[in-house]
């Protein structure tokens, strides 16, 4: 670049002395054009433009200054202004080159990321299609299995129940009668379980169809009371129907499904009530909008439900503690599908179901239905919205940031990293001892090491690890060996999670 520019500079020394003013102007224009062209072609390297411009123009500028004429001085000043303009112009062009260069790489990176995202989207689409195919195949297999259950189980169970009833009628001794009655009761229970499974599957598959019709809700409730009264009497319970005088004598819904829901509630109330009684109630209820809905309720004097049990009692296969005790006593408590089926049936009919209960004082299961399908829709929507679970609890705090901040202020950046590394090594060492104690099923060693781990974890702000260690130590100290041993696997999860949280706050730990 310097040699190329110097060529024009030497040319000025050879050609300009003794030349006319017109020749000087022509040379200046040619030189200015060359400098501007150089500024464009070599703008990606501004020093090259400056070197070229100086090498090409300094000899001519020197000659003009040597003349010391006013016109020559003016020409030098114009040349200086032109040079400053070219330098600024070159810098702007260079900045644009740099921006274009940066944008090119950013665009390439963006294109690559878009390609990866597109590939990932395509993969997810293919995975979703495969999952849909598998789900349809599984649904078909499930339906086929349910059809087999319906045919291969329901028919023999009905035959078994009829034969047991015949044997009970023909029994000549009390022992024979009790055996036949037990067989009939068991076959009825099994048939009810199979029916529940079939109903639940149809509801989940959205293949269950309602058959609405007009019926008298009071007569429907009275019929259920008549059918189940002997069960309550056999258990020594009082059993009453309480129908409000102003109860409408006609409603439009699926009577079979209303009967099924009410029967589920009554059966559960009788099954889990050991003394006292059960009351079935039917009454109208005015909504805030002035519409009338019908309220069915079954109130018992049973053991009641805890708040936690009430929150999940309508979930599939969920059972309260009393149901588990009933099952483990050698009796059958069901599969936990009756209430979930009732919940879904009531929703399908546009209503709402719920429970009010106090442990030790009994329960009241109730459901509301519109007198006509679609009525009071806003009211039921508000009830369902209120029944929705609240916001998810905030995630547990993995590390104590306040404690770490205090340590950092006290020790400084590098020292806190060394301190945390030493603390993590101590935590991992104690964790290995805990795993060894777990393998040996040594509760005393487990309690001791868990206490040490709690102290070591708290010292470096590992809150989640310290809490799990505290649970293990408490369980082991109180003789709850199974609970203590069962909590040990959680330690590895918490240690990994807290280490990641620390590594984000202190990147040097990741090294």
N, C-alpha and C positions, 0 to 999 in steps of 0.2 A: 504493500500500500504506500509506504514512504517513497519507494523507488518510482512508482507510477506517478505520484504527485510531484516528486522532484523533477521528473522529465519536463513537466509544464513550467516548473520554476526556472530550470536552466534555459528553457526556450524563451522565457521572458527576458532573461539576462542577455541572450543573444539577439533577440528580435526587437525589443522595445527601445533600446538606446538609439536616438536619432530618428525614431519613427514619428509619423504625424499623430495628431490628436485622434483622428478617426481610427487609425490602426490601434491605438491604445484602448479606445472604447470597444472596438470589435474584440480585442483580446480579453478585456474585462468581462464582456457578455459571454464569450465562450467559456472562460474560467468559471463564471458564476453558474452556467448551465451544468458544467461537469461536477462542480461541488454539490449542486442540488441533486443530480443523478446519483452521486456517491452517497448522499444522505439517505436516499430511498433504498438503494441496493444494499448498503452496509449498515442500515439502521439497527440491525440486531447486535452490532458491536460498535457503540458510539466512539470509543477511542480511535478506531480505524478511520472514521469520518474526520475526526479532529486532526489526526496525523496527516491525512491526505490533503485536507484544506490548508493546513499550515505549510506543508512542503510545496504545494502548488502556488500559494499566494505570497509567502513571505519575501521571496526575491523581488517581486514587483512592488510590494509595499515598501521594501527598503529603498528601492530606486526612487519612489515617489517622495519619501521622506528626505532622501539625499538632495532632491531638487529644492526642497523648502519653499515651494511656491504655494500661494493660497489655494489655487485649484488642486494642487497635489495633496495638500493637507486635507482639503475637503473630501477628496477621493479616498484618502486613508480612513477618514472618519466613517464614510459610507461603507467602506469595506469592513470596518470593525462592527458596525451595526448589522451588516449582512451576515458576518460570521456568527454574531450572537444569535441572530434569528435562526440560522441553520442549526446551531447547537441545540437551541430550544426545540426546534422542529424535530431534530433527530431524537431527542429524548422522548418526545411525545410518541413518535412512531415506534421507538423501542418499547415504551410502556404498552402500546397496543399489541406489539408482537408478543410481549410477555403474557398479556392477558389472553391473547388468542391461543398461545401455547398452553397456558394453564387450562383454559376452557376446553381445549382439544382433549387433554388428559382427563379432565372431569367428565366430559361427554363420553369418552371411551369407558371410564369407570361406570358412569350411569348406564350406558348401553349394556355393559357386562352385568351390572346388578339387575337391570330389567330382564336380561336374558335368563339370569338365575331365578329371578322371581317368576318369570313366565314358566320356566321348567318346573319350579316347585309347584306353581298353580296347576300345571298340567298333571304333575304327579299326584297332587291332592285330588284333582278331579278323577283321575283313574282309580285312586284308592277309594274315593267315595262311590264310584260306580261298582268297584269290586265289592265294597262293603254292602252296597244295596243288593247286589246279586246274592251275596252270602246271607244277608238278612231275609231276603225273599225265600231263599232255599230253607233257611232255618224256620221261617214262619210256616212254610209248607210242611216241613217235617213235624213242626210242633202241632199243626192242625191235624196232620195224619195221626200223630200220636194221641191227640185228644179224641179223635174219632174212634181209635182203637179202645181207649179207656172207656168211652161212652158205651161202646158195644160189648166189649169183653168184661167190663166190671159191673156196669149198671144192671145189665140183665141178670147175671148170677146173683147180685146182691138183692134184687127184687125177689128172685126165686127163694133165696135164703130167708128173707124176711117173711114171705108168705108161708114157707114151711115151718118156720119158728112159731108163727102165729097159730098154725094148725096144730102143732105139737102142744102149744100152751092150752089150746081149747080141749085137746084130748088127754091132757096130763091127768094121771090118777093119784099122784102124790105131790106134796108141796115142793119137794126137791126137783121133781121133773118140771113143775111149773116155773120155778125160779131159773132153772137152766134155760128153758125155752124163752122166757122173758128176757134173760140176759143176751141170748143170741139175737133176738129180735131188736133189742136196743142197740147192740153193737152194729148190726147190719144197717139200721137206720142212720147211725152216726157215720158209718163209712159212706153210705149213699149221699149223705149231706155234704161230706168232705169232697166227694167226686163232683157233685153239683156245683159246689163253691169254686172248685178249680176250673170247671168248664165255663161258669159265668164270668169269672175273673179274666179268663183268657179271651172270651168274646168281647168283654168290655175294653180290655187293653188293645185288642185288634180293631176296635171300633166297628165290630160286626153285629153287636147286639142291637136289636130294633125294639123300640117301645110300641106297645099296642094300646093307645089311650082309649078310654071309654068313660061313660058316666057311672058313678056308683055312690052309695051312701057311706061316708067315712066312719060314721058311728057303728053301723052294722058290721063293717069290715073289722074294726077294732074289737067289737063284741065277739065276733067269730073267732078271732085269735085267742081271746081270753078263754072262751069255752074249750078250744082245742088244747090249751096248755095248762088249764086249771089243775088237772090231775098231777102234773109234774110239781106244781107248787105245793099241793096238798101232801104229796109223798115226802117232801122235804120239810114239812111242818111250817109252811109260810102262808101268810095271808095274801090274797090276790084280788085286786079290785080294779074296776073300770070306772073312771071318772070322766064323764062326758058333759061339757058345759051346756046349759040349756039353750044358749043361742048358737050352738054349733050348726053350720049349714048342713043340710041333709043331702046335698049333692055336690060333687066335685068332678072335674074332668081330668083324669090322669090314667096311668096304666095300673089297674087295680092289682094285678098279680105282682108287680114290682113293689107297689106300696105295701102289700101284704108281706112280701119277702123282707123288706127293710124292717118293718115293725116286728115280724117274727124273729129276726136276728137279734134285735134289741131285747125282746122279751126273753128269749132263750138264754142270752148272756146274763140277764138280771137274775133269773131263777138259778142258773148254774152257779153263780158266784155269790149268792146270798145265803147265809147259813142260819140266820135267825131274823125275825121281823117279817117283812113282806115286800111286795112289789105292787106298784100302782101304775096302771096305764091310763093316760089322760089324752083327751082330744078337746081342743078349744080353738076358737077363732082368735086372730091377732090382727090389730089395726096397725098398718105401717105408718111412718111419718107422712107419707103422701096420701093417706086416707084410704088406701086399698086394703082389702081383707085377704089374709092368708091363713092357712090352717096349720096349727101346731100340734104335732104328735109328740108325746114324751113318755118315757118309761123310767120311773124312779124306784130305786131299791135302797135297802138298808145294809148293803154289803160293805166290804172293807174300804171302798173308795179308791181314788187314784191320785198319785202324786202329780205335781205340776209337770214334771218331765214326761210321765206316762201319758198325760192328757195331750201333750204336744205331738206324740207319735202314735197315738192309739189307732188312728185311721190309716196308718201306713201298712203296706202289705207285709204279712207275716210278723207283724209286731204284736206282742202280747205283754200284758202287765205281769208283775211279779206274782200276783195271785193266780193267774192262769198257768204260770210255770209250776207253782206249787201244786195246783190241781192236777197237772199232767204227771208230775213226778210222784204223786200219791198213788198212781196206778190207774187213774181215770183219764179219760181223753178230754183235752181242752180245745181241740180243734186245731186247724192249721193257721189261725190268725188271719183268715180271709173274710170273715163275716162282716166286720166293720169296714174294711176297705171297699168291699163290694157295696155295702150300704151307702157309703160316701159317694161312690161313683154313680150309683143308681139315682140317688137324690139329686146330684148335679145334672144328670141327664134329663131329669124331669123339671129342671129349672129351679130347684130349691136349694136348701142349705141345711147341713147337719152339724151338731156340736154336742159338747158334754160339759156339765157342771158337776164338780166333784170335790169333796174334802176328805182326805185320808181319815179313816175311822168313822166316817159319818154317812157313807153311801154315795151313790152317783145318780145323776139324772141325765140320760141320753135323750136328745130331742132332735126333731127335724121339722123344717118348715117347707110347705109346698103351696104353690099358687092354686087357687080354685079353678083357674083356666090356664092352659099352657101359654107362657109368655107374659102373664100378668105380673106386676110388681117387679119387673126386670131390674130397674134401677136399685130398688131396695135390696134385692138379692146380690147384685153386683157389689154394693157397698159392704154387705156382710162378708162376702168372699174376700174383698180387699182388706177388711179389718182382720180377717183370720190368717192373712198371709204372714209368714215369718218376718221378723224384723231384719234390719241390716245385719250382714255377717259380722261376727265379732272381729275386732281389729287383730291383725296377726300378732303373735307373741313377739316380744322384744328379744332379739337374739343376743345383743351385746348392750352393755351399759355405757352409752356414749358419754354421759356426764362424768363417770368414773375415768374413762379413757382420756377425756379432755383435761381433767384435773392432773392425771399422771403426765400428760404431755407438757402442761405448763410447768410442772415440777421438774421434769427430767430433760426436756428438749426433744427435738425431732429424732436425732440418731439414737439417743439413749432409750427413748420409748420403744423404738423398733427392737433393739437388743433385749430390752426387758420383756417384750411380748414374745419374742422367739424363745427365750428361756422359759417363760411361763407356759407356752404351748408344748414345749418338750416335756415339762413336768406333768402337764395334763395328759399327754399321750402315754407317759410312763405309768401313771396311776391307772389309766384306762386299761392298759395291758394287765395290770395286777387284778383289776376287777373282772376282766374276761377270764383270767386264770381261776379266780375264786368262783366264778359262775360255773366253769367246767367242773371244778371239784365240789360244787354245791356246798361251799363253806359259807354259811350265813354270817358268822362272826367276822370273818375276813372281809366279806362283802360289805358289811356295815362299816367296818373300819376304813376301808379304802374309799368307800363312797363319801364318808365324812372328809377324808383328805382331798378328794376330788372337788367337793363343794368349796372348800377353802381355796384350793389352787385356782379353780375357775373364777371364783368371785374376785380373787386378787388381780386378775387381768380383765375383768369385766365380762366374762362369758356367762351372761345371765341364764340363758336357756340350759346350758350344761349344768350350772349350779342347781337349778330347780330340779332337773331329773336326778342328779346325784342326791339331793335332799330327799326326794321320794323313795329312792332305793334304800338310803340309810334308815329312814323312818320305818319302811316296811320290814326290813331285815331286823331292826331292833325290836319290833313288836311281834316277831315270830311269823310274819307273813312271808315265808320263803318263796312261795310261788309268785306272789306279786312282785317281790324284789327281783327275782331272776327274770321275770317277764319284762321288766322295765329296762334291763341292761341293753338290749338291742337299740333302744332309742338313743343311747348315748352316742353311738357312732354317727347317727343321723345329725344330732345336734352339734357334735364336734365339727363335722364337715360343713354344716351350714354356718356356724359361727366363724370358722376359719375363712370361709368365702367372704363373709361380711367384714372381717378384719382386713382381708387382702384388698377390698375395695377402698377402705379408709386409709390403709398404709400399703401402697403398691409394692414397696420393697420387701414385704413379707412373702409375696408371690414368688420372688426369686429364690 
